[in-house]
Amino acid sequence: MALQRALVLERQHELTIRDIDLPADTGPGQVKIRIHTVGVCGSDVHYYTHGKIGPFVVNKPMVLGHEAAGTVIEVGEGVTHLKVGDRVCMEPGIPDPNSRASRLGLYNIDPAVTFWATPPIHGVLTPEVVHPANYTFKLPDNVSFAEGAMVEPFAVGMQAAAKAKIAPGDTAVVLGAGPIGTMVAIAALAGGCARAIVADLAQPKLNIAAQYQGVIPVNIREQDLAEEVSRLTDSWGADVIFECSGASKAWETIMGLACPGGVIVAVGLPVNPVGFDVSTASTKEIRIETVFRYAHQYDRSIALLGSGRVDLKPLISETFAFEDSIKAYDRAVEARPTDVKLQICFEG
């Protein structure tokens, strides 16, 4: 352990930048990384404003941040695929490799997983971190640190697209144009969808999503989404519905958006249980899928970024210096409709 300067959530509503004891020794199979860029995630903001998410409660000071990229500065014994100087991004969830979930390839739902900035695990808004090399991924030369720090949320979109089992030419509907909703739309288009109808109340967010070829924005304050989906699909319905808003109300009418034999992928997490139209789901044989984080998606996400087929840079709304981290989080709390992703940078 060693003292490092970090952004610390002391308790609900209280953030400080101060020294805190964090792991510093690079053990076998690990690498030490100098952090360059960290994204501000909605879950981090939720811990700041509410002090908890479900069963995860901030009972003691915790360093925030889990969407990160940086440079390898030390390599532990047995690590052969990374070297000092490599530019990398890091998958923040570390499972028990011997757990039943991990053996089945479902390591993201391993009950023993430890995830950065999820109590009681510290996050990475600090200059250096030690991390397992197997969950550290080299960035292509043409992918910036800022984009590398976007791989974590983009991997959620990739997981959603994979669970949907998209067929080339499918029509998707994405409910919610926040960071995850927009990245789900991008992943769905990269996965073969011909178009993604993105629905939201905030026109500025829809304008950002609409920059991507294949996105059809629908402002549900001004247009009836069901009518628009029906018009665009000749009354058949969409092949894939991604619910990314987390709004309970979305589930009241969601079955009407899907075509017979379509699929609904639940990405957003409603605060409370929702009503579920089993009859319509059954008579249309709608398949329901769920997503919790991601598994085996980092390599694929990085490959898409490196290929140039996916560009996440338009989603970065503003970058703050580390010393202004509290300002960044207070800005995130404002939830400006023009903001998609805020980032914090340790270097220049």
Buried (B, 14 or more C-beta within 10 A) or exposed (E): EEEBBBBBBEBEEEBEBEEBEBBBEBEEEBBBBBBBBBBBBBBBBBBBEEBEBEEBBBEEBBBBBBBBBBBBBBBBEEBEEBEEEBBBBBBBBBBBEEBEBBEEEBBBBBEEBEBBBBBEBBBBBBBBBBBBBBBBBBBBEEBBBBBBBBBBBBBBBBBBBBBBBBEEEBBBBBBBBBBBBBBBBBBBBBBBBEBBBBBBBBBEBBBBBBEBEBBBBBBBEEEEBBEBBBEBBEEBBBBBBBBBBBBBEBBEEBBBBBBEEBBBBBBBEBEEEBEEBEEEBEEBEBBEBEBBBBBBBBEBBBEBBBEEEBEBEBBBBBBBEBEBBBBBBEBBBEEBBEBBBBBBBBEE
